[in-house]
Amino acid sequence: MSTEWRFLFICLFLQLLPLFSISESTHPQFPCMPPTNSDYPFCNTSLPISTRAQSLVSLLTLSEKIQQLSDEAAAIPRLYIPAYEWWSESLHGIATNGPGVSFNGTVSAATSFPQVLLTAASFNRSLWFSIGSAIAVEARAMYNVGQAGLTFWAPNINIFRDPRWGRGQETPGEDPMVASAYAVEFVRGFQGGNWKGGDEIRGAVGKKRVLRGDSDGDGLMLSACCKHLTAYDLEKWGNFSRYSFDAVVSNQDLEDTYQPPFRSCVQQGKASCLMCSYNRVNGVPACARQDLFQKAKTEWGFKGYITSDCDAVATVYEYQHYANSPEDAVADVLKAGTDINCGSYMLRHTQSAIDQGKVKEEDIDRALFNLFSVQMRLGLFDGDPANGLYGNLGPKDVCTKEHRTLALEAARQGIVLLKNDKKFLPLDKSRISSLAIIGPQADQPFLGGGYTGIPCKPESLVEGLKTYVEKTSFAAGCVDVPCLSDTGFDEAVSIARKADIVVVVAGLDLSQETEDHDRVSLLLPGKQMALISSVASAIQKPLVLVLTGGGPLDVSFAEQDPRIASILWIGYPGEAGAKALAEIIFGDFNPGGRLPMTWYPESFTRVPMNDMNMRADPYRGYPGRTYRFYIGHRVYGFGEGLSYTKFAYQFVSAPNKLNLLRSSDTVSSKNIPRQRREEVNYFHIEELDTCDSLRFHVEISVTNVGDMDGSHVVMLFSRVPKIVKGTPEKQLIGFSRVHTVSRRSTETSIMVDPCEHFSIANEQGKRIMPLGDHTMMLGDVVHSVSVEI
């Protein structure tokens, strides 16, 4: 080989080497590296993204195209395009679940925020946005050192329909309005919604940051993925498994319960990804539901890619037997609109599907156009990311004091005080010389829940409480959370008798509730109840019960036991949860969290988990689900949560009457339903050309009538006239978290959109607005609005 050819070969080898390197990279691999391939149209940033994406698709061979249909997208060496891993996770911090993330490098930990369900209990939109934004900063920083991707499969916005569901902890709870609001805020924050041309923003903890951002509105800092579309909320219960379960859902429930979070995630949140679920929906696999995907694109304006859950394409044939062959399964999902398969099923079967005439190359082209478009919006084809908008982010931006303070604030605001007899809490540390902490989770270094990463500075509950009372003793009581033995009870009772104050930590962990594992009981696991009762009966003073986990628990025994003075729910509070709990117990923070789900009695476990109906049906003994439809006994209700102070409400300003015909020039008598005018009792929302003129603000006064300052969640509910079958008992239409000062009033405003908040779904799945008196409720205070035509 001549010297000239040897030199050219070495240059080419060095340029291609990064594409195949398996060592830990300190810099992300990227396409469009000058001068090698920057002249391709797909690298030309002056062209529209659609043109660039189409150009790239047109350059690929069929084999190369097929190799892009997996989360592990293969490299395309001849175009100098490196491999890309689509699967990274960021549910409540950068997680270890996805192969796209590694903590084996410069960044060895990331801020771990509370699990989503606890964060949802804060009912604080700005907090949700700030958390999404903080996680995004850390994700981009990790990407810049080659330890993460740019596409993350979060948030999980399925409805927490059944209290036994193992993944309910990952969701914002049971209410579609709250889940929708959470989805919008998290996605906006995560995809870079606050990176606006030099604007100054203020986070939830009052910190200011100056951020620069994309000006065309199409660019993405990161890609968020709203999952799991749709009606997914069963892992493994009885003979039912998520891989084969057929969720039979009425049009009414689909419209007003299961779909609203996804609609909001796309319409207002502008999510760039949707993930279809394992289950079938009314007989058809979710990843093959072309009608759902088409609705997202045409009616909701979805602009992004659709991924299957991992191996969900395989389940179409292997588990559900919906398709007759692997090739049919690939054809079903590709033609429906699924763009990428998490797993290797499409890699292995797409070529044979084409050979059999079941898939056309243009089906793949459509999928690749969506995938490459998102990558280009992320700047993946804009050259060296170090020179890009977020190129200055790095390890210094991970585990920052600001982010850890935000995690602490999230835990503070989410923790819920469920019981506080005789104002037992807060404790006065000056009067306490000793403290006993009991429970197998109390000394665990970290209570993170599912989809968790490696925390920055974790602390156990024992360590957190010990900062207030130096003489603190600990006994597990049970070997672990399943608590199958009482051998540790004596030690627990012994230290309890010697302490001034006793705190028992009980509840759930991931051995009881997690992905692929649902609960069968709502009672505390094993002998935990016996442990609590043994300690309570052995001491001469009341104790504090701290409950962990996501799923609701039937703790009726503790609620009714006067020896248990206070009960706190802390969920999975993240790395700062210990400090937050200690601050609340000792009065440095006034609790204000509200339950985002109903806590049912153990008798609810007789309700079949596979029954997807939301509405109650007394004729078959079916009690319904969630606060909107459930008619049975509750241990604790949705929205319950105490404070160390008391509050009083007043409607300051709200209309008494709405006239649909006079409120909008576009509504006329010809739009009235086909009934005589005097017989009309509802109006179809789709018959209103615009609802803008009907919107109004409810001005609310909140008075702190107690002796302690604190934040408070104002929750505005509505009750509509019951003119159709399945009308909700009540529904949340707005909420606002406000800070209050003792003995003073604070005003807040909640915007009401009658077309959304005063409407309900009829049995056909169409939204209608009942005419007549609609009742708005603030606690026990009510205000009536008459809707007329």
VOGU-3710 file (C-alpha; in Angstrom, 3 decimals, decimal comma):
1> mstewrflfi> 0,000/0,000/0,000  1,377/3,407/-1,012  2,086/6,047/1,621  -0,734/8,195/0,207  -3,297/5,387/0,361  -2,125/4,366/3,841  -2,620/7,934/5,031  -6,153/8,079/3,565  -7,017/4,717/5,101  -5,854/5,795/8,554
11> clflqllplf> -7,872/9,032/8,279  -10,992/7,120/7,277  -10,463/4,548/10,047  -10,139/7,249/12,679  -13,346/8,898/11,444  -15,287/5,639/11,546  -13,864/4,372/14,829  -16,364/6,267/17,059  -19,226/4,536/15,301  -18,130/1,129/16,591
21> sisesthpqf> -16,450/1,960/19,883  -17,826/0,033/22,849  -15,817/1,850/25,498  -17,378/4,417/27,803  -17,487/7,684/25,883  -16,856/11,083/27,433  -18,548/12,806/24,510  -21,668/11,797/22,580  -21,244/10,335/19,133  -23,015/12,440/16,519
31> pcmpptnsdy> -23,677/12,559/12,767  -22,984/15,484/10,453  -19,402/15,712/11,628  -17,502/18,161/9,401  -15,955/17,768/6,975  -16,895/14,116/6,514  -20,597/14,292/5,764  -21,779/17,788/6,584  -22,588/18,427/2,911  -25,557/16,053/2,932
41> pfcntslpis> -28,948/17,822/2,790  -29,999/16,170/6,062  -27,132/18,058/7,739  -28,171/21,423/6,291  -29,775/23,296/9,194  -31,093/25,997/6,869  -33,532/23,521/5,330  -36,910/22,650/6,894  -36,789/19,580/9,130  -39,309/17,801/6,900
51> traqslvsll> -36,994/18,245/3,904  -33,982/17,038/5,857  -35,806/13,984/7,215  -37,141/13,024/3,790  -33,665/13,421/2,320  -32,144/11,075/4,886  -34,847/8,443/4,382  -34,301/8,570/0,616  -30,587/7,795/1,011  -31,098/4,564/2,927
61> tlsekiqqls> -31,242/1,041/1,585  -34,101/-1,193/2,649  -31,805/-3,131/4,961  -30,594/0,071/6,582  -34,156/1,229/7,054  -35,198/-1,962/8,817  -32,244/-1,642/11,186  -33,718/1,641/12,448  -36,979/0,053/13,648  -35,674/-0,855/17,100
71> deaaaiprly> -34,849/1,157/20,185  -31,274/0,058/19,447  -31,082/1,835/16,087  -28,067/0,604/14,161  -25,235/2,757/12,884  -25,155/3,692/9,193  -21,398/3,770/8,584  -21,461/4,907/4,969  -23,343/8,062/6,031  -21,251/8,421/9,203
81> ipayewwses> -24,379/8,098/11,354  -23,676/6,423/14,726  -25,948/3,971/16,490  -28,600/5,498/18,713  -30,420/4,155/21,777  -33,955/5,531/21,948  -34,765/4,091/25,365  -33,880/6,237/28,376  -36,042/6,772/31,464  -36,702/9,904/33,540
91> lhgiatngpg> -39,916/9,338/35,499  -38,835/11,271/38,603  -35,150/11,710/37,880  -32,704/10,012/35,541  -33,345/6,286/36,026  -31,268/3,165/35,504  -34,067/1,217/33,798  -33,340/2,204/30,199  -30,149/1,076/28,409  -29,659/4,619/27,165
101> vsfngtvsaa> -28,519/5,758/30,626  -25,290/4,889/32,397  -23,995/6,059/35,759  -20,617/4,472/35,059  -18,774/7,620/34,080  -18,141/11,224/35,009  -21,683/11,489/36,365  -22,248/8,832/39,028  -25,578/10,076/40,443  -28,551/12,320/39,598
111> tsfpqvllta> -31,181/14,119/41,633  -33,922/11,712/42,672  -37,230/13,495/43,132  -40,228/11,960/44,927  -42,148/9,308/43,043  -44,783/10,927/40,815  -47,789/10,060/42,984  -46,340/11,955/45,952  -45,341/14,906/43,773  -48,901/14,959/42,412
121> asfnrslwfs> -50,142/15,278/46,002  -48,628/18,773/46,081  -51,210/19,939/43,502  -48,647/22,517/42,401  -48,323/23,101/38,663  -45,219/25,279/38,882  -43,501/22,601/40,971  -44,286/19,945/38,362  -42,904/22,165/35,614  -39,745/22,915/37,599
131> igsaiavear> -39,107/19,233/38,265  -39,450/18,434/34,564  -37,052/21,250/33,761  -34,499/20,180/36,379  -34,510/16,574/35,179  -34,045/17,856/31,626  -30,971/19,866/32,597  -29,413/16,794/34,197  -30,356/14,589/31,243  -28,783/16,967/28,724
141> amynvgqagl> -25,719/17,267/30,925  -25,395/13,464/30,978  -25,925/13,294/27,219  -23,059/15,734/26,747  -20,680/13,316/28,461  -22,033/10,256/26,650  -24,088/8,846/29,548  -27,666/9,342/28,319  -29,740/9,680/25,194  -32,050/12,491/24,175
151> tfwapninif> -35,322/10,552/24,059  -36,883/9,623/27,406  -39,967/7,498/27,955  -41,789/9,469/30,637  -44,245/10,501/32,035  -46,624/7,690/32,907  -50,065/9,334/32,768  -52,379/6,352/33,002  -55,262/6,705/35,435  -54,755/5,048/38,846
161> rdprwgrgqe> -58,033/3,197/38,374  -57,587/0,303/40,777  -55,817/0,574/44,155  -54,092/-2,779/43,642  -52,224/-1,681/40,508  -48,478/-2,107/40,993  -47,586/0,930/38,895  -50,103/3,375/40,317  -47,199/4,919/42,222  -45,743/6,112/38,896
171> tpgedpmvas> -48,829/8,095/37,927  -50,355/11,429/39,002  -53,319/9,581/40,511  -56,923/8,779/39,747  -58,290/12,083/38,454  -58,053/12,746/34,692  -57,951/16,518/35,218  -54,963/16,255/37,578  -53,204/13,710/35,350  -53,742/16,032/32,391
181> ayavefvrgf> -52,349/19,048/34,246  -49,331/17,068/35,425  -48,651/15,783/31,908  -48,748/19,278/30,443  -46,428/20,814/33,034  -43,897/17,992/33,161  -43,647/17,667/29,399  -43,344/21,412/28,850  -40,600/21,636/31,428  -38,795/18,529/30,228
191> qggnwkggde> -38,831/19,397/26,522  -37,361/22,827/27,213  -40,428/24,964/27,716  -38,547/27,433/29,888  -35,547/27,871/27,627  -36,859/31,014/25,969  -34,454/33,552/24,430  -32,830/34,980/27,525  -35,984/35,113/29,644  -35,580/35,004/33,386
201> irgavgkkrv> -37,588/32,259/35,029  -38,325/31,493/38,644  -38,531/27,932/39,849  -40,757/26,497/42,544  -38,235/27,302/45,266  -37,762/30,898/44,203  -34,429/30,462/42,401  -33,743/32,541/39,315  -32,030/31,265/36,192  -31,259/32,934/32,900
211> lrgdsdgdgl> -31,780/30,532/30,041  -31,393/30,861/26,314  -33,615/29,008/23,966  -34,771/27,957/20,536  -36,666/30,698/18,757  -38,573/28,737/16,119  -40,705/26,851/18,626  -40,027/23,502/16,937  -36,750/22,599/18,584  -36,561/20,254/21,549
221> mlsacckhlt> -34,214/20,194/24,490  -35,246/16,582/25,075  -38,092/14,374/23,928  -40,760/13,329/26,446  -43,014/10,349/25,852  -46,516/10,091/27,296  -47,345/6,492/28,127  -49,105/4,046/28,006  -51,792/4,645/25,352  -54,340/3,518/26,485
231> aydlekwgnf> -56,453/1,995/29,302  -53,381/0,327/30,773  -53,538/-0,285/34,509  -53,205/-3,999/35,169  -49,955/-5,946/35,539  -50,708/-9,445/36,766  -53,893/-10,212/38,650  -55,370/-13,683/38,870  -55,275/-15,199/35,405  -54,933/-11,798/33,757
241> srysfdavvs> -51,630/-10,467/32,503  -50,814/-7,112/30,922  -49,389/-8,912/27,901  -52,698/-10,456/26,884  -55,343/-8,488/28,821  -58,240/-7,102/26,809  -59,367/-3,811/28,358  -63,055/-3,580/27,490  -63,802/0,123/27,749  -67,019/1,993/27,023
251> nqdledtyqp> -66,974/5,064/24,796  -68,144/7,060/27,794  -65,211/5,986/29,975  -62,732/6,356/27,142  -63,811/9,948/26,549  -63,913/11,265/30,094  -61,406/9,090/31,958  -58,795/7,212/29,956  -58,038/9,577/27,086  -58,031/13,128/28,556
261> pfrscvqqgk> -54,455/12,935/29,938  -53,113/11,867/26,542  -55,110/14,522/24,731  -53,756/17,230/27,034  -50,235/15,832/26,844  -50,335/16,282/23,069  -52,470/19,397/22,655  -51,111/21,558/25,459  -47,915/19,746/26,412  -46,769/19,224/22,803
271> asclmcsynr> -45,287/15,815/23,646  -43,043/14,493/20,878  -43,662/10,816/21,636  -46,496/8,485/22,548  -46,018/4,924/23,763  -48,669/2,326/23,036  -49,366/-0,228/25,735  -49,250/-4,012/25,903  -52,943/-4,593/26,408  -55,707/-4,825/23,888
281> vngvpacarq> -58,416/-2,171/23,870  -61,808/-3,604/22,957  -60,222/-6,547/21,232  -57,492/-4,778/19,262  -53,880/-4,497/20,504  -53,149/-0,935/21,551  -50,166/-0,766/19,193  -52,443/-1,708/16,302  -55,200/0,819/17,073  -54,918/2,983/13,967
291> dlfqkaktew> -58,028/4,923/14,990  -56,415/6,068/18,257  -53,183/7,079/16,541  -55,022/8,872/13,775  -57,105/10,795/16,274  -53,946/11,886/18,071  -52,489/13,169/14,819  -55,489/14,758/13,148  -57,604/15,981/16,082  -54,964/16,543/18,759
301> gfkgyitsdc> -52,171/17,735/16,457  -49,603/15,124/17,509  -46,205/15,743/15,977  -43,682/13,098/16,903  -43,056/9,365/16,946  -44,963/6,423/18,404  -43,069/3,653/20,152  -44,319/0,332/21,375  -43,799/-0,691/24,953  -40,931/-3,145/25,159
311> davatvyeyq> -41,769/-6,283/23,169  -45,366/-5,117/22,759  -45,162/-5,898/19,045  -44,250/-9,469/19,892  -47,269/-9,784/22,187  -49,608/-9,077/19,266  -48,759/-12,557/17,983  -47,073/-14,430/20,817  -49,511/-13,666/23,652  -52,667/-12,140/22,215
321> hyanspedav> -52,838/-14,268/19,064  -54,400/-11,308/17,335  -52,075/-11,771/14,376  -51,606/-15,083/12,590  -47,848/-14,763/12,235  -44,915/-12,563/13,302  -45,086/-10,910/9,893  -48,753/-10,080/10,377  -47,972/-8,558/13,771  -45,315/-6,305/12,241
331> advlkagtdi> -47,702/-5,328/9,441  -50,537/-4,587/11,871  -48,544/-2,182/14,014  -46,624/-0,469/11,211  -49,742/0,187/9,177  -51,564/1,409/12,287  -48,881/4,019/12,914  -46,397/2,529/15,372  -42,987/3,845/14,310  -40,526/1,933/16,431
341> ncgsymlrht> -40,420/-1,283/18,403  -38,737/-1,403/21,780  -37,076/-4,744/21,231  -35,881/-6,715/18,233  -39,122/-8,151/16,841  -39,372/-5,814/13,871  -35,669/-6,227/13,145  -36,217/-9,969/12,820  -39,520/-10,061/10,952  -39,935/-6,929/8,817
351> qsaidqgkvk> -37,940/-8,212/5,842  -40,023/-11,378/5,616  -43,186/-9,263/6,013  -42,081/-7,268/2,976  -41,211/-10,432/1,054  -44,726/-11,727/1,757  -46,283/-8,464/0,579  -47,691/-7,595/4,000  -45,569/-4,493/4,502  -44,552/-1,931/1,899
361> eedidralfn> -41,355/0,058/1,969  -43,378/3,265/2,171  -44,787/2,031/5,513  -41,242/1,992/6,842  -40,460/5,336/5,208  -43,326/6,951/7,083  -42,044/5,584/10,378  -38,478/6,699/9,707  -39,635/10,174/8,716  -41,236/10,559/12,138
371> lfsvqmrlgl> -38,188/9,184/13,941  -35,613/11,286/12,090  -37,798/14,395/12,415  -37,721/14,127/16,201  -33,977/13,517/16,207  -33,474/16,591/14,061  -35,685/18,700/16,325  -33,344/17,587/19,105  -30,367/18,891/17,134  -28,904/15,418/16,663
381> fdgdpangly> -28,041/16,203/13,036  -26,764/19,730/13,649  -23,116/18,826/14,202  -21,118/18,762/17,405  -23,550/19,183/20,363  -20,766/20,912/22,295  -21,327/23,856/19,986  -25,080/23,730/20,316  -27,622/25,452/22,501  -27,100/23,106/25,438
391> gnlgpkdvct> -23,447/22,351/24,877  -22,312/24,096/28,050  -24,231/21,687/30,309  -22,129/19,068/32,045  -21,424/17,292/35,345  -21,508/20,637/37,191  -25,240/20,842/36,377  -26,123/17,484/37,946  -26,916/17,075/41,654  -26,777/20,834/42,105
401> kehrtlalea> -27,840/22,435/45,356  -30,756/24,004/43,506  -32,031/20,651/42,246  -31,626/18,946/45,615  -33,524/21,808/47,247  -36,261/21,355/44,653  -36,439/17,635/45,540  -36,797/18,612/49,188  -39,537/21,101/48,368  -41,407/18,472/46,347
411> arqgivllkn> -41,332/16,039/49,278  -42,419/18,750/51,720  -45,363/19,768/49,578  -46,467/16,224/48,766  -46,483/14,560/52,183  -50,063/14,173/53,442  -51,188/14,425/57,048  -54,146/12,042/57,369  -54,798/12,097/61,108  -53,757/14,419/63,918
421> dkkflpldks> -55,779/13,858/67,088  -55,647/16,653/69,644  -53,003/18,447/67,561  -50,402/15,865/68,567  -48,153/17,113/65,785  -46,025/19,102/65,432  -43,686/17,942/68,168  -41,716/20,382/70,267  -38,137/19,154/70,084  -37,193/21,127/73,201
431> risslaiigp> -39,459/18,840/75,227  -38,260/15,567/73,722  -35,105/13,871/74,947  -35,473/10,502/73,237  -37,066/9,090/70,115  -37,732/5,515/68,974  -38,156/4,711/65,299  -39,551/1,337/64,337  -40,071/-0,343/60,978  -38,051/-2,208/58,352
441> qadqpflggg> -37,901/0,755/55,975  -36,914/3,396/58,521  -33,184/2,731/58,136  -33,203/2,205/54,375  -30,888/4,747/52,749  -33,411/5,742/50,139  -37,140/5,352/49,401  -37,339/5,990/45,683  -39,974/3,692/44,233  -40,019/2,363/40,688
451> ytgipckpes> -37,966/3,768/37,815  -35,325/5,245/40,083  -31,704/6,135/39,462  -28,736/6,615/41,783  -29,486/9,508/44,154  -27,084/12,343/44,928  -27,184/12,463/48,735  -29,699/9,943/50,104  -30,606/9,835/53,764  -32,603/7,326/55,803
461> lveglktyve> -35,641/8,336/57,834  -33,692/7,510/60,980  -30,907/9,877/59,961  -33,388/12,617/59,137  -35,170/12,425/62,492  -31,901/12,121/64,402  -30,996/15,665/63,359  -33,802/16,802/65,677  -33,365/14,335/68,530  -29,825/13,082/69,096
471> ktsfaagcvd> -30,898/10,216/71,354  -32,682/8,219/68,683  -32,957/4,433/68,729  -34,057/2,130/65,922  -35,540/-1,350/65,660  -36,787/-2,945/62,460  -39,555/-4,927/64,158  -39,873/-6,947/60,962  -37,030/-8,406/58,936  -38,448/-6,840/55,810
481> vpclsdtgfd> -41,619/-5,277/54,408  -43,419/-8,627/53,816  -43,065/-9,072/57,620  -43,750/-12,788/57,815  -42,370/-13,167/61,341  -42,821/-11,426/64,696  -39,363/-12,304/66,012  -38,342/-8,650/66,069  -41,391/-7,385/67,952  -39,816/-7,660/71,417
491> eavsiarkad> -36,909/-5,414/70,485  -39,294/-2,881/68,975  -41,456/-2,843/72,096  -38,368/-2,531/74,285  -37,012/0,617/72,649  -40,521/2,089/72,409  -41,023/1,827/76,166  -37,812/3,778/76,798  -38,524/6,657/74,407  -40,468/9,874/74,849
501> ivvvvagldl> -41,908/9,642/71,327  -42,417/6,634/69,070  -42,584/6,763/65,271  -43,577/3,566/63,463  -42,831/3,357/59,741  -45,036/0,864/57,899  -46,437/0,354/54,425  -45,262/-0,843/51,035  -42,114/-1,200/48,980  -41,307/-2,654/45,577
511> sqetedhdrv> -41,669/-6,208/46,888  -45,392/-5,434/47,169  -46,103/-3,152/44,195  -44,116/-2,705/41,032  -44,122/-3,290/37,293  -45,476/-6,763/36,500  -46,794/-7,175/40,066  -50,183/-6,115/41,427  -51,356/-6,480/45,017  -54,158/-8,781/46,096
521> slllpgkqma> -54,864/-7,063/49,426  -55,176/-3,475/50,624  -54,114/-4,338/54,164  -50,618/-3,752/55,477  -48,336/-6,622/54,423  -47,811/-9,641/56,669  -47,653/-8,894/60,394  -47,133/-5,134/60,073  -50,530/-4,377/61,604  -49,681/-6,639/64,530
531> lissvasaiq> -46,353/-4,844/64,978  -48,077/-1,453/65,178  -50,709/-2,733/67,610  -48,086/-4,432/69,793  -46,087/-1,244/70,109  -49,197/0,898/70,676  -50,482/-1,353/73,457  -47,099/-1,544/75,195  -46,495/2,180/75,628  -48,298/4,768/77,696
541> kplvlvltgg> -48,354/7,522/75,085  -49,695/7,987/71,561  -47,490/7,179/68,596  -46,958/8,555/65,115  -47,591/6,235/62,154  -45,737/6,940/58,903  -47,005/5,116/55,804  -44,831/4,445/52,759  -45,661/3,259/49,254  -47,950/4,304/46,445
551> gpldvsfaeq> -50,971/2,052/46,650  -53,850/2,942/48,996  -53,958/1,040/52,265  -56,850/0,052/54,471  -55,566/1,385/57,789  -59,016/1,726/59,339  -57,655/0,138/62,511  -55,135/2,964/62,901  -57,601/5,701/62,005  -59,925/4,447/64,735
561> dpriasilwi> -57,250/3,721/67,368  -56,813/6,633/69,842  -53,341/5,305/70,730  -52,250/6,248/67,205  -52,374/10,023/67,370  -51,105/10,956/63,925  -50,802/9,337/60,508  -48,617/10,647/57,693  -48,412/9,307/54,135  -44,987/9,875/52,566
571> gypgeagaka> -45,257/7,658/49,475  -41,789/7,213/47,989  -40,346/10,613/48,945  -37,038/10,511/47,050  -33,599/11,416/48,276  -34,738/14,396/50,385  -37,750/12,647/51,911  -36,140/12,032/55,307  -35,431/15,711/55,838  -38,917/16,680/54,653
581> laeiifgdfn> -40,593/14,219/57,038  -38,518/15,406/59,987  -39,318/19,047/59,227  -43,042/18,266/59,171  -43,049/16,161/62,345  -41,201/18,885/64,249  -43,127/21,799/62,797  -40,551/23,470/60,573  -42,896/22,873/57,655  -46,683/22,889/57,744
591> pggrlpmtwy> -48,033/19,931/55,714  -50,393/20,759/52,866  -50,435/17,706/50,592  -53,727/16,177/49,437  -54,358/12,562/48,452  -54,439/12,177/44,657  -56,349/8,898/44,983  -59,126/7,280/47,003  -58,142/4,917/49,810  -60,605/2,027/49,745
601> pesftrvpmn> -61,463/-0,579/52,407  -60,210/-4,146/52,061  -63,687/-5,181/50,861  -62,923/-3,431/47,565  -60,665/-6,350/46,655  -63,839/-8,288/45,846  -64,252/-6,001/42,824  -62,721/-7,717/39,769  -59,592/-5,836/38,755  -60,235/-6,645/35,101
611> dmnmradpyr> -63,546/-4,734/35,135  -62,670/-1,449/33,425  -66,010/0,241/34,052  -65,705/3,481/35,970  -69,406/3,977/36,683  -71,174/2,295/39,577  -73,827/-0,307/38,841  -75,816/-1,071/42,001  -77,848/-3,723/40,189  -74,815/-5,991/39,941
621> gypgrtyrfy> -73,219/-4,821/43,179  -70,513/-2,847/41,393  -69,461/0,219/43,451  -67,689/2,171/40,713  -64,161/3,543/40,761  -62,433/6,727/41,896  -64,049/9,588/43,771  -65,999/10,605/40,664  -68,096/7,429/40,574  -67,407/5,300/43,654
631> ighrvygfge> -70,409/5,017/45,971  -68,939/2,808/48,709  -67,181/3,439/52,022  -63,827/5,211/51,989  -60,934/4,970/54,398  -59,703/8,328/53,074  -61,092/10,264/50,141  -59,497/11,883/47,142  -58,267/15,346/48,088  -58,100/14,644/51,827
641> glsytkfayq> -55,193/16,102/53,752  -54,832/17,989/57,019  -52,757/20,973/58,053  -51,494/22,318/61,357  -53,927/25,182/60,846  -57,524/25,617/59,651  -58,945/27,380/56,616  -62,185/29,078/55,610  -63,381/29,750/52,047  -65,475/32,372/50,363
651> fvsapnklnl> -66,583/32,849/46,775  -65,585/36,453/46,083  -66,690/36,580/42,474  -68,490/34,089/40,234  -71,422/34,352/37,828  -74,871/33,170/38,832  -76,041/32,531/35,292  -74,644/31,548/31,879  -76,730/31,972/28,746  -75,351/29,855/25,901
661> lrssdtvssk> -77,186/31,764/23,174  -76,220/35,210/24,406  -72,643/34,378/25,319  -71,534/33,687/21,750  -72,498/35,095/18,386  -71,847/31,710/16,808  -74,583/29,920/18,723  -78,122/30,257/17,498  -81,422/28,542/17,997  -80,779/26,293/15,003
671> niprqrreev> -78,026/24,585/17,022  -80,410/23,488/19,728  -80,894/19,696/19,866  -83,849/18,259/17,983  -86,282/18,869/20,793  -88,705/21,623/21,427  -86,837/24,480/23,067  -88,755/24,170/26,312  -87,762/20,457/26,511  -84,030/20,874/25,934
681> nyfhieeldt> -81,989/19,737/28,918  -78,482/19,549/27,445  -76,313/20,941/24,688  -73,742/19,096/22,569  -70,322/20,690/23,010  -69,478/20,037/19,370  -72,420/22,264/18,426  -70,661/25,249/19,991  -68,336/26,777/17,439  -66,394/28,479/20,204
691> cdslrfhvei> -66,455/28,262/23,943  -64,148/31,208/24,574  -66,925/33,634/25,448  -68,273/31,304/28,149  -65,078/31,178/30,188  -64,950/32,979/33,501  -62,721/33,304/36,547  -63,813/32,308/40,023  -62,250/34,627/42,566  -61,744/32,847/45,888
701> svtnvgdmdg> -60,781/34,078/49,338  -58,889/31,666/51,595  -58,567/32,645/55,248  -56,049/30,982/57,534  -58,011/30,901/60,780  -55,295/29,125/62,755  -52,042/30,060/64,436  -49,516/28,768/61,875  -48,544/29,967/58,411  -48,627/27,393/55,654
711> shvvmlfsrv> -49,447/26,583/52,066  -52,881/25,256/51,210  -54,390/23,525/48,190  -57,673/25,084/47,100  -59,744/22,490/45,233  -62,778/23,586/43,222  -65,268/20,839/42,380  -68,442/20,906/40,331  -71,602/18,838/40,422  -73,670/18,823/37,248
721> pkivkgtpek> -77,374/18,044/36,845  -77,874/14,294/36,531  -79,616/14,104/33,174  -77,762/11,133/31,667  -76,719/7,744/32,961  -73,257/7,722/34,478  -73,075/11,355/35,570  -70,144/11,822/38,008  -70,895/12,338/41,687  -68,623/15,381/41,406
731> qligfsrvht> -65,545/16,331/39,423  -62,512/18,497/40,058  -62,475/21,539/37,782  -59,576/23,527/39,207  -56,972/23,756/41,934  -54,454/26,246/43,211  -51,759/25,994/45,867  -51,462/29,231/47,818  -49,322/30,378/50,719  -51,300/31,662/53,683
741> vsrrstetsi> -50,402/33,690/56,743  -51,974/33,046/60,123  -55,181/35,028/60,738  -55,069/36,567/57,280  -56,869/36,083/53,981  -55,343/35,271/50,610  -57,112/35,494/47,272  -56,660/33,210/44,325  -58,357/32,812/40,961  -59,372/29,673/39,086
751> mvdpcehfsi> -60,378/29,829/35,446  -63,496/27,839/34,569  -64,177/26,704/31,020  -67,819/25,565/31,065  -67,438/23,612/27,822  -64,840/21,491/29,595  -65,625/21,772/33,288  -69,433/21,810/33,177  -69,661/19,101/30,522  -69,856/15,330/30,843
761> aneqgkrimp> -69,612/12,403/28,450  -72,826/10,681/27,446  -73,076/6,956/26,769  -71,999/7,480/23,157  -68,785/9,171/24,272  -69,929/12,646/23,196  -69,501/15,613/25,487  -72,663/17,414/26,481  -73,376/20,338/28,794  -76,453/19,801/30,942
771> lgdhtmmlgd> -78,696/22,805/31,311  -79,864/23,851/34,740  -78,083/24,450/38,033  -74,410/23,534/38,222  -72,976/23,548/41,738  -69,410/24,665/42,407  -67,958/23,515/45,731  -65,089/24,737/47,903  -65,138/22,370/50,841  -68,548/22,940/52,402
781> vvhsvsvei> -69,092/26,272/50,631  -71,214/26,090/47,466  -72,146/28,435/44,644  -74,754/27,714/41,984  -74,438/28,667/38,316  -77,527/28,316/36,141  -76,757/27,302/32,546  -79,506/28,363/30,171  -80,230/28,824/26,474
//
